[in-house]
Amino acid sequence: MNLCQPPPPLKPGDLLRVIAPSGALREFEAFQKGVEVWRSHGYRVEFCQGFDRQWGYLAGTDFERREQLKIAWTDPECRGILCARGGYGSARLLEDWTWILGQGSREEILNSKWLIGFSDVTGLLWSLATVGVSGVHAPVLTTIASEPDWSIRRLFDWVEGRSLEPLTGSGWGGGKVSGILLPANLTVATHLLGTPIQPSLEGVILVLEDVTEAPYRIDRMLTQWRLTGAIKQVRGIALGRFSRCQAPQDVPSLTVEEVLRDRMSDLNIPIVSDLPFGHDGSNAALPVGVMAVLDGDQGSLSVMRGRGEEGGERSRF
């Protein structure tokens, strides 16, 4: 995978547009609080027409949701795109994704705009990475207001051009490696394997989280990564939160932690778990396609900004 180019830094007063590329919006109070987080930092936030529509479990038809994204992406005044929520549906937009390659010159594409979200937004983030644009795996509008102060500050630090503090978790050993950061929801990423949306995994530090997946389903997905050979291409793995991933009561099962150890500990690469990102808790912003350093002995993940410059001091989180 080639390095991606982060868009120009945001600054208060910039216009940000809200889209709903996946599931229908249900958490209206949390959504409004999330909008206020961005406005309280001085940003103008406008809603793309139809962002609150519903078509079954989707926030509108594929055409309607794709149009939101096109309008936001092609608006010359818009500097960033905020995703309302995750859910399901971004992959359906990617069936017709070639339009983005026709939006101006290569330089104009790379000097484009921020896309911010996580969970189902993984599909959009990965698709941008295939054309060299770096988005941010970070809280959506329905979750950002519940983030701790340090996590909100981390997101604004990155998009406004400042460095990030390293994150610390539990090191599994394997030494220290540098690579290109590729954050993802495990379920969404697994369903992108072998598609044109999958970036090259060569030289990648793979960053994974998930929610509401029983341990056997986590096992099944990681086994798919092993059978395809995809997991053998990565340089290191950083694991966040796997929340609400318990087996049903009275059903014999491994724990999700045991599944992760069983399916990954023989890879002979640096692995760090228990990092503070994912669903149902602090969700530290992680840029897509930039250089990072993963230390499996010390249990740290450091993001670099610019030419090999590591961001900040070691975090206590």
N, C-alpha and C positions, 0 to 999 in steps of 0.2 A: 504494500500500500504506500502511495506517495503522501508526503506531507500536505496538509490542507492549509489554506490561507484564512486566518480569522478576518472578518470584515473590519472596516475602520471602527475605532472605538466610539461607543455612544457617549453622548453628553446631554445633560438636562436641557429640555426644550425640544429634543428630537421627537419625531412622530413614530409611534409604534402602533401596529395594527393587530387586532385580535382575530384569530380564526379558530374554527372547531373542525379539525381535519378527521376526527375519529368518532367517538361516541357522542350521543346526544347529551347536552348539558342538563344536569339535574341538581347540582349543588350550587344553587343560585346565591345564597348568602356567602358561602366561601368564595365563590367567583367574584362577587363585588368587593370583598375584602382584598382579594388578590389584585384586582385592578387598582385599588387604592394604594397598595404597596408601591406600585410603579409610579402612580401619580404623585405620591408623597416624596418621591425622589426627583421630581421635577419633569417627568416625561408626559408628553401628550399621548393619550391612549384613545384610539378610535376603534369601533367595532365594524368588521366587515359585514355587509348586509347578509342576513341569513345565518349568522353564526349560532343563533339560538333555535334553529329549526330542528325538527325531529322527523325521521323516517325510520320507523321501527327502532332498532338499537343504534342507528346512525344519526349523525347531526345533519341530516339532509341527504339527498341523492349524491352519487359520485360526482355528477356534473356540478351540482351546487357547491359541494365542498372543494372541488378542484378549482372552481371559479374564484372562491374566496382566496385561495392560495395564489392563483395567478394575479388577481387584482392587487394583493398586498405585495407580491414579488416585483411586479412591474411598475408600481407607483414610485416615481423618482423621489418623492418626498419622504416615503416610508424608510426608516433606518433599521427596523427590527420587527419580527413577527412573533407574537406571543400566542402559544397554543392554550386554548381554554381548558382542556382536559385530555386525558387519554381514552382508554376504553378499547375500541376496536374499529378499524376501518381505513387506516392510512395505507395499508397494502393495496386496497382497491384503487386508490388514486394513482399508484405507481404503475398500473397497467397502461397508462397514457402519461408518461413522464418526459417524453422527448422534447416537449415544448420548452423546457427550461434551457436546453442547449441552444435554442435559437434566440435567446433574449440578449442580443448584443454581442460584443466581442468577448474573447476569452478574458481580457483584462477587466471588462465590465462585470462579468460573472464573478470573478474573484474578488472584486471590490464591491460586493453586493450588500447583503444585509444579514442580520442575525436571525437565526431560527432557534427558538428556545422551548424546550419541552422534554419529556421523558416517557417511559413506558411505551405505549403504542406509537408515540412520535419517533421511536427508534427507526422505523422505516424511512421517514423523511430525512432524519439526520444521516443515515447511511447513504441514502440516495444522493444527497448533497456532497457527501465525502467522495463519491465516485467521480465527481466533476471538480474536486479540489476545494470545496467550500466547507469551512469549519463552523458547525453549529454548536450549541451547548446542551448537553444532557443535564437538565436542571428542572426545578419545580415548575409545574404548570400553574395557571391562574387559580385553579380550585385548591391548590395545596400550598402555595407560597406563603400565605398569611400565617400558617401554622408552623412555619420553620423557625428554629431558634435564630437569634440575632446574628450569630457568627456565620450561619449558612446563607442568610439573605445578603450579608455583607460580602461574602465570598462571591456570589453571583454578580453583584454590581462591581466588585473589584475587577473581575475578568472582563466583562463587557465594556467597562470604561477604561480599559487599558492598563490595569495594575496587575501585579504578580499575585500568585496564590501560595498560601502556606501548604506544606505537605500534609497529607492525611496519614494517620497511623491506625493500624489494625493488628491482626495476629499473623505473624510471619510463619510460613511453613518451611522455611529454608529455601535452598536453591540458588543462593547468591543474589547478585545485583545485575540488572539488565536495563538498557535503554531501548525504547521502541515507540511506535506511534500509537497514541491512545485511541481506543475504539470502544466507547461505552455502549451498552445495550441492555434491553430487557431480554432475558434468555429465551422466553417463548417466542417473541417477535423475531429475534435474530435467527433462531432455529428454522423458522418458516421462510427466511430469506436465503438460506444456504442454497447454493447452486442456481440462484436467479441472477439476472443482470444487475440487481440492486446490491448484491453482496460485494463489498469492497474486497480487494485482495487482502488476505490475512497474513501475508509475509511481512515479518518485522513488526507485528502488532502486539501491543499489550492489551489483551482482551479484558473488558471490564463488564461484569455481569451482576444483575439483580433480578428478583422476580417476586410475585405475590400470588397467593391462593392457588398454588400448584402442589398437589400431593407429592410426597417423596418419590413414589414410583414414576410419576410423570417427569420430575426433574431427572431421574435416572434415565428414562427413555430419551429425553432430549440430549443429555450429555452422551449417551451411547450413540445417538445419531451423529454428533460431532466427531466421535471417535471413528465410527464406521466410514464416514465420508473422508476421513483424513484431515478435516479442517482444523481440528484442535492441535494437530502436530505441527501446523504452520506457525503458531503463535509463539512469541518469545517469553511471555509471562501472562499470568492471570490475576486480576484483582477482583475480589468478591465483596459485594455489599450485602444488603439485607435480603433475606429470603423470608418474607413475612407471611404469616398465616399459611404456612406450607406444612402443616401437620397432617398426619394421616387421620382418617375418621376413627372415632373411638371404637375399641374392640376389634380393630382390624390389625393383624400382625404387620409390622412395618419397621424398616429402618427409619431413623430420623433424617431430616434433610441434611443435617451436618454430616452424618455418617455417609450419606449418598455422595455428597461433594468430595469427601475424603477418598471414598472408594473409587470414584470415577476419575479423580484428578491427581492423586498423590504419586502415581507412577509415571508422570509425564517428564520428570527431571528438569523442570523449569521453575523459576521463582513464582511463588504463589503467596498472596496475602489475602486473608479473609477478614470479616467483621469490620469492614470499612464503613464510614457513616454516610451511606447513600442508599437510595431505594425508596420503596413505599413504607408508609406507616411509621415514620420517624424522620430524623434529619436527613436531608437529601442534598449532599454537597455537590455543587456545580462541577461538572467535568467537561472540558472542551473536547470536541471530536477532531481527530486527525492531527494533533500537535504532538511534539516530542514529550516524553515523560520518562521517569526513572522509577522502576519498581525494585524494592529491596526486600527479598524474601527472608533475609536473616533479621533485619531490623524491623520488618513489618511496616514499611512506609511506601507511599506513592507520592511522587513529586512531579508536578507539571512544570514544563519549561515554557518560557515566553521568549520569543525572538530566537537568536542564534545560540541555542544551548544554554541559556541562562535559567537556572532553577529559580522557582518563585518562593521567596520568603523564608522564614524560619520554620523549624519543625513544629507542627501543630500539636496541641495537647489532646485533641479530639480523637 
